[in-house]
Amino acid sequence: MKHQWVNDESAFGMPDLTYCSACNAVLFVNTKDDECPATKAEDTNDIVYRLKKRAEIRRSIKDRKSVQEGRPDRIADLLEEAAETIESMRKNLTNNPK
């Protein structure tokens, strides 16, 4: 979702300042058409979100042996590594389209 620009001459004590009402970003030429981080909702069907959430859940289960012994959860580590790899690949595809 795009920024929600508001023109308010009294905002931040500066005249004629345009800012995003959702995230308070100030309007500059390079931010005009940016996505607003405040309005970006988590896509719970996204594979990256699901992998990270599953790793978080595994680490929070008190009955797990690795949690009780204070050791790293190797499966949770692999889930997070897979999520980070997918994110990295997505960024590479976005930055280097064919």
C-alpha positions in Angstrom: 0.0 0.0 0.0 1.3 3.5 -0.8 2.0 6.3 1.6 -0.9 8.3 2.8 0.4 11.8 2.2 -0.9 14.7 4.3 0.0 18.4 3.9 0.2 20.1 7.2 2.0 23.4 7.6 2.2 23.1 11.4 3.6 19.6 11.4 7.0 19.2 13.0 7.2 23.0 13.2 8.0 23.4 9.5 5.9 25.2 6.9 4.2 23.3 4.1 5.5 19.9 5.2 4.0 16.9 3.5 4.3 13.6 5.5 2.7 10.2 5.6 -0.1 10.0 8.2 0.6 6.2 8.8 4.4 6.2 9.2 5.4 9.9 9.5 7.8 9.7 6.6 8.5 13.1 5.1 7.8 13.5 1.4 10.9 13.8 -0.8 11.1 13.2 -4.5 12.6 9.7 -3.9 9.8 8.7 -1.4 6.8 9.8 -3.4 5.8 6.4 -4.8 7.4 4.2 -2.1 5.5 1.5 -0.3 4.5 2.6 3.2 6.0 0.2 5.9 3.2 1.1 8.3 0.5 -0.2 6.0 2.2 -3.4 4.9 0.3 -6.3 6.5 2.0 -9.7 7.0 0.9 -12.2 4.4 0.2 -15.2 6.6 0.1 -17.5 3.5 3.6 -16.4 2.5 6.1 -19.3 2.7 8.7 -17.1 4.4 6.3 -16.0 7.1 5.1 -19.5 7.7 8.7 -20.9 8.0 9.7 -18.2 10.5 6.5 -18.6 12.5 7.0 -22.4 12.7 10.6 -21.9 13.9 9.3 -19.4 16.5 6.7 -21.9 17.7 9.2 -24.7 18.0 11.5 -22.6 20.1 8.7 -21.6 22.4 7.5 -25.1 23.3 8.8 -25.7 26.9 8.5 -29.5 26.6 11.0 -29.9 23.8 14.2 -31.5 24.8 16.5 -28.9 23.2 14.6 -26.1 24.9 14.9 -27.9 28.3 18.6 -28.5 27.8 19.2 -24.9 26.5 20.6 -26.3 23.2 19.9 -24.9 19.7 16.9 -26.4 17.9 18.5 -27.6 14.6 15.2 -27.9 12.8 14.1 -24.4 13.8 17.5 -23.2 12.6 17.0 -24.9 9.2 13.5 -23.4 8.9 14.9 -19.9 9.5 17.8 -20.5 7.1 15.3 -21.6 4.4 13.2 -18.5 5.0 16.3 -16.2 4.7 17.4 -18.0 1.5 14.0 -17.5 -0.1 14.0 -13.8 0.9 17.5 -13.4 -0.6 16.5 -15.1 -3.8 13.3 -12.9 -4.0 15.5 -9.8 -3.6 17.9 -11.0 -6.3 15.0 -11.6 -8.7 13.5 -8.2 -7.9 16.9 -6.4 -8.4 18.0 -8.4 -11.4 14.9 -9.1 -13.6 15.7 -10.9 -16.8 
